Amino acid sequence: PQAVEQLQAFAADLMVVAAYGLLLPSAVLQAPRLGCINIHASLLPRWRGAAPIQRAILAGDRETGITLMQMDEGLDTGKMLAKSTMQLDENMTAAFVHDELKQLGAGLLMDTIGAIEQGTLQPEQQEDAQACYARKLSKQEAEIDWQKSAQILHREIRAFNPWPVSFTRLHQQSVKIWSASYKPETVKGKPGQIVRHDRHGMEVCCGQGVLIIDELQFAGKKRTSAAQVFNARDLTDEVLGE
């Protein structure tokens, strides 16, 4: 109650919310004269929830963006005021997309705030049937399952960078995978087996295709390239995840 009283005392025209992990109660939403506006990192209603950037990458979405939304008491269910789109490609990490959307969102807000004040926008209702839930990330889901396809694992590695970071195990020790690429070709070997390791990098057999590890980090060590690891030890035929 004390926090609500403090917000009301500001007599603000507008409150702008970004990346706030709790639902705002009605008393807070109604405190500013024009209510609360959320800068949401998704093209609503595509991804509602805590991790829209990461879930878009995991799903293989070709585009994402920013939605300015008039907040209500639901989870990202308010009416949409404006949108700005960016294209996604297979090289983008969640960290990169976050920083791009941060700039996009700030620009969209500044372009729109005058119309919000003047009340000239036409808020658009969301189609609930098109919504997906972008649940919060967990460290457990970042553990690599080598039975998955290399393409899916590549998405996970990009989505979980910078947190919680995809990881696997080698001789019971955790190994983080920071960046990788992939190729769809089938190779002989079991999932998780390092089928090639040399000065050009490290290739790991997956359920389908091959994951090409570029940068990794052993427990207690700094991030390093797979090629640099080869200078110290050849991991060919070792099996990750066991």
N, C-alpha and C positions, 0 to 999 in steps of 0.2 A: 504493500500500500504506500509506503514512503517513496519508493521509486516512481510509482504512478503519479503521486502528488508532485514530485520534482519535475517530471516530464510535462505535466499540465501547467506548471508554473512558468515554463519557458514560453508558453503561448506561441508555439512555433506554427508556421504556415504548413510545413511539410517535413516528414521524417523519411530519410532514405536508408534502406536496409540492404546490406550485402553480406552473404556468407555467414548468416547468423543461425545457429543450430537449434533454436527453440521456436515454438509457435508463440506469437504475441497475443495476449488476451485482448478482449474487446475494448477494455478501458484504455489500453495503450494505443490500439489502432485508431481510436477516436480522439486521442489527445491533440494531435495537430489539426489545424483547420481543414487541410486538404487530405488528411489521412496519411497512410504510410505507403511508400513506393518501394518495391523490391527490385534490385538488379539481379536477375536470375540467369545463371550460366547455361541456358538451354533454350531451344526454340519450343517454348511451351505450346501444347501440353506434352511434348515428347518425353521429357525426363523431369519428373517431380521428385524432390527429395534431396538428400545430403550430398550425393556424389554424381551430379549430372555430367560433368566433364569425363570422368573415368568410365561411367557406364556407356556414354556415347562411343568412346574408343573401343571398349570391349565388344560392343554390338556391331562394330564395323560401319558405323554411320559415316556417310560421305560429307555431311555438313553439320554444323552446330551454330551457336550464336548466343545473342543476348535477348532476353525479353524483359521489358519494363512492365511491371504488373502492379495493379492496385491491390494491396494486400487485404485479405479477409481472414477469417479464423481457421480456414482449412490449410492443408499442406500444399502450398504453391497452386492454389485453386482459383485465385483472384482473376479479375478481368484484365486482359492484356491491353496495354497502352501503346506500345511501340516495339519493333523488333529490328535487329541487325544481324546479318548472317555472315559466317566465315566457312570456307571449305576445309575439310579434313583430308589429310593424305597419310600414307603408311609410314611416314617418317616422324610424325608429330608425337611427342610425349605429353602426358597430362600437365607437366610443368610448363611446357611451351604454350599449350593451348590456354592454360590459366592466365599466363601473362598477356597473351594476345586478347583474350576476352576482357581482361581488366581494362585495357586501353579502349577497347570497343565499347564497353559498358559506360565508362566515364564520358566518352564522346557522345553516345546516344542520350545519356541523361542531360548533358548540357544543351544538346540540340532540341530536347523535348520539354525541358522544365518550364519554358515560357508558355507553351501551350497547356501544360498542366495547370499553371497559375491562372490562365485565362479561361480554362474550362472548355477549350475548343476541340479537344480530342474526343473520339468516339470509341469508348472502351468496348473490347470484343470479348464475348463469353468464350471460355475454353470448351472444347469437345472432350468430355470426360472419357469417352470410349477410346480416344487416341492416346491416353496417358499411360506412361510406364513409370514404375517406381524405382528411383535411383537410390537403392539402399546404401547405407554407410559402409565404407570399406573396413575390412578386418585383416589382421596379419595372417590369419589362417588361410584365407583364400589366395594369398600371394605365393603359397608353396606350389612349385611347378609340378604338374602331373604330366609326365613324359608320354603318357598314352594319348594325350590330345594332339591335334595337328600342329605343325610348326606355325601355321598362320595364326591360329588361336593363341598360342604361346607368345608370339610376337606382339599381338594386341595386348596381352596381359602385361608384358614387360614395359610397354609404352604407357599403359594406363596406370601402373603402379609405381611410376617414376614421377615424383620423388618419394612417395610414401604409399604403401609400406615396403615397396621394392620386392620384386619377384626373387625367390630364393629356392635353392635345391640343396642337396647334401652330397658330400664326397667323403667317404670313410667316417661317417657320422658327424662331420663338421659342416656347418652352414656355409653356403656360398651364395652371395647375392649376384644377380644378373642385372646389370644396369642398362645395357643396350645390346641390341642384336638385330639381325635381319633373317630372312628365311628363303628357302627355295623349295618348290613343290616336288622335286624329284625323289623317287623312292630309292633307298640304299639298303644294303644288307647290314643287319644289326638289330639289336633289340632296343626298344624305347629307353632313352637315357644314355645309351652307349656313345662315347666320343669316337666317331669313326674317322676323324682326321684332326690332327693338331700339329701345326707347323708355324713358321714365321709369318704366314698369311692369316692365321686365325684358328678358330676351333669350330668344328661341325659336329652336331649332336643329332642322332637319329631320334625321330619322334613317331607318334602313332601314324602320322602321315607327313611326309616331307622331312626336311632337315632344317634345324635351327642353327644359324651361324652366330656364335657368341662373339661380340666385339669387345665388351668391357665387363669385367667381373670383379668381385671383391671377396677374398677369403676372410674368415673370422679373424679379427684382430689386425688385419692388414689394410692398406690403402687400396682404393680403386686402381685397377690396372688393366691394360689391354691383354687379350688372349695371346697375342703374339709375344708380349713381354713375359708372360707366364711360361711360354715354351722355352725361353732362354734359361730358365731355372729347372723346368721339369716337363717332360713329354707325357701328356695324359692320354695319348691314343689308347683306345680299348678300355679305358676306365669307364665305369657305369655310374652316372649321376642318379641321385635319388634313392640309392640303396644304403 
